[in-house]
Amino acid sequence: MPTSLATVTRFAPSPTGRLHLGHAYSALFAEQAARREGGRFLLRIEDIDRARCRAEFEAGIYEDLAWLGLTWETPVRRQSEHLDDYRSALDRLASAGFLYPCFCSRKEIEAEIARSVSAPQGPDGPLYPGTCRGLSATERASRIADGRPYALRLDVSAALAAAGRLSWHDLDRGELQAEPGLLGDVVLGRRDAPASYHLAVTLDDHRQGISLVTRGEDLLSATHIHRLLQALLKLDTPAYRHHRLLTNERGERLAKRDGAEALAALRAAGETPARLRARLGF
């Protein structure tokens, strides 16, 4: 855990659409956790996915959060401005033997899972079956030389053998043992994206001195991988708190892709920050 006594939290949205109620809850939750301890609340823009991130959505994030009454320190960390950090971390992991190139397409992975009678399962369904893990160094080099596209996957078994038993502290659940195998050999980098969510968020939290990570309970399983990456890269381990998720009338988690009502639309319809905060329990 970081040695600083001041609680430092963050809200880290991606500018791929307008913020909705679920985002508002997460931002207010993080800000309240910092304010309660006389700490600091930071904002981070997770804009690595250049195909989906747009400047108008980033501007909308600032507008919506200001309307909610939130303030944050500047300059805001934008992931697209720190790509060298992620490349350096990937190089370190690769040099230590914890990464391997995966040449499988999504369709090939799905076909392999369908053929397997005992495909490994994770919290959200089947996991990558490790098809490329056993390729020889010669075969890997040959495929790369031929221009085959590939992703860089974390060899969880090799990483765990080096890191040993790990744990972290969750404010609601207590001390939890890390089980990185829950998500299998996750992708940490691709040709079109220098870092996956798992690598970027773990490195960013360390760089920003985050002492308490607050986020939705749907990301609890991801924390197992993040704890492993912290050990491999010798990064600080913050405390965690995974809050409840807001759902729609069908009990489904609010999401941009499913058309969750945007804060901008609520504001246009006459909603006020005070009423919205009360509605969300703040």
N, C-alpha and C positions, 0 to 999 in steps of 0.2 A: 504494500500500500504506500502511496505517496506520503512523505513526511510532513507536508504542509497541514496545519491545523484548520485552515479555512476551507470550507466546502466549496468546491468548484463543480458546477454542473453545466450541461450544454443541451441545446436543441439543434438537431442536424438534419434539416429537410433537404430533399432533392428538388430542384426547380424543373419538374416535369409536369406540372399542373398547379392549379390554385390550391391553397390550403383548405382543409375541411374541418369539421368538428373534432375528428380524431386527432388531427395535428394540433388544434387549439388546446385540447386536453393535455397532450404530451408536453407542449411548450409551457403551459401554466404549471404543470406538475413539476417540471425541472426548475422553473423559476422560483416556485414556492419552496422547494427543498433548499435552494441556495439562500433565499431571503430568510428562512427560518433560522439558519445558522450564521447569519451575517456574512455570507460568502459571496461568490461571484457566479453570474449567469452568463454563459457565452453562447454565441450563435455560430454555426458552421454551415456552409453551403456545400452539399455533396453533389458536385457537378461533373463527375468523371465521365458519365454517359453522355458524350457530346451529341449523339444522334437524337436524344430525347430532351435534353436540357435546353431551355430557352431563356433569353435575357428578360423577356416580359414576365415569365414566371418567377424569376429571382426578384425582380422589382415588386411583384405581387406579394412575395414572402415578407419583405420589409414593410410593405403597406399594411398587410393583415396583422402582423405582430405589433406594429405601432398602434393600430386601432384597438387591439386588445389591451393596450397600456403597458406593454413590455418594453424594456430598454436593455441594451446589451453593449458590451465593449467593442470598440473598433481598433484596428481593422478586423473585419470578419475573415476568418480563414475559409478560403475557397480551395477545394481539392485540386481543381485544374491548375492552380498555381504552384503545386508541390509535387508534381509528377516525379521529379528526380528522387524525392524521399522514398517513394514507393518502389522505384526501380532499384534503388540501393538496397532496400530491405529484401527484395526478391533475389538480388545477387548474393546477399549474405546467406539466405536460406538455400539457394542452389549450391553455393560453394560448400555448405555443410552437408549436402547430400539429402536434403529434406524435400526436394521438388523433383518432379519428373514430367516430361512433355506428354500430353495426351492428344492423340490425333483423331479421336472418335468424334463423329458428328452427333448431334442430338438424336437423329434418326437411328444411327448405329447403336447408340447406347440404349434406346428404347427397344430395339430389336434384340439386343443381348439380354436385357432384363426379361423380355417376353419368353426367350428360350430357356431361361434358367428356372429350375424348380425351387431354388432356394436363394432368390435374389435378396441381398441384404436390405433391411427396411430401416428407415429413419422416421422421425416424428412427422414428416410430411409425405411419406411414401417411399418408394424404392430408391436405393442409393446407387451411385456409380459403382459398377461391379469390379473395377480395378483392371480392366482389359489391357491397358498400356503399362501397367506397373511393372510387369515382368519383361518388357522388351530389353534386349541387350543394348549396351552403349553403342555398338556398331549400327544396329538397326535404327536406333533413335537418330544418330548422326546422318544416316542415309536418307531417312524420311525428311529431315530438316533441310538437307542439301537439295532434295528434290522439290523443295518449296511447299511441302505439305503444311497446311495451317494447323496450329496446335495451341492448346491451353497449357498452363503450368498448374499442376495439381500438387497439393500437399500430401506427402507420403506419411499418413498419420501413424502407422505402425513404427516407422523409423524414427519419427519425431518423438513419440511417446517413449521409445526405448532410451532416447537421450535425455528427455526431460524428467522422467519418473512420475511419481504421483503428484498431482496438483489439486489445489482447491481455491475457492474464492469465497468472499463473504457477501451474502445477500441480506439486505436489511430486514426483509420479511421472512426469509426462509432459513437464515442462519448460515453456518459453514457448509458449503456444498463441494462434493468431490467432482473434479472435472472428468467428463467422459467424452473426449473429442470424437471417439468413434461413432457417436450418435449421428453425425452428419457425413461420415465417410471421408474419402479423399477429395476435399473441396477444391474448387478452382480458386487460385490466388491471382492469376493474371492471364490476359489474352492479348493477341496481337492488336485488337482494336480498343483495348482498355488496359492500361498499365497496372491496374490493381483491381481486385474484386472488393466488394463491400467488406468482407472479413478482414482483409489486410489493411485497407485504407482506414477503416474506423478504428482499428486497434492502434495503428501508428498515430493517427490524429489525436486520439484521447491522451496518449502519452505526450505528444508534442505540446498539447494545450494545457497539460497539467490537470486534467480532469480527475477529481478525487471521488466523485460519485456519478456513475452512469445510470440515468433513469431512462427507461424505454419500455415499450409494450411487452406483455408477457409472451407474445408470439416470437420474440427474439431470445427467450430464455435458452433455447437449445443452442443458439449461435454463440452464447457466452462460453460454452465448453471449448469451442475452437479458439475463441479470442484469448482464453486463458492459456492455451497451449502456445499460441503465437507470442504472447507476452514473455513466456519462459524462454522460447527459442531465440527471441530478439533482445532479451534482457531489458524489457520495458516494465514500467510501473504497473502494478495491479490495483485498479480502483475498487471501491465498493460498488455494489450494484443494487438496483431496486427495479423490479419489473412490474409495471402497473397494469391495471385492468384495461381491456380494450372496449371501445365504444362499438356498439352494433346497431344495425338497422332493424326494421320491424320484422325481418325474417331471421334475426339472430346472427346475421353475417357481419364480419368485421368491416367497418367503413374503409373504403379504398377509392383512390382516384379512378382506377380503371372501371369501377362499377358505378361511377356517377354520383359518388357521395356529394351532398350539397356543399358548395363552396362557401367560405366565410364571406366572400365578396357578394354572393347572392343573398345571403342572410342580411348583410349590411344594407343592401339595396332595398330589401323588403321591410326595413325599419327596425331590425334588431339593434340593440345597444350593447356595448361592451359589458356594462353592469349586469344586464339580464342574462347575457351569454355566460358570464363567469358564474352567476348563481345557478344557472341551468346545469353547468358542469361540476358544481360543487366547490367552487373557489370563492 
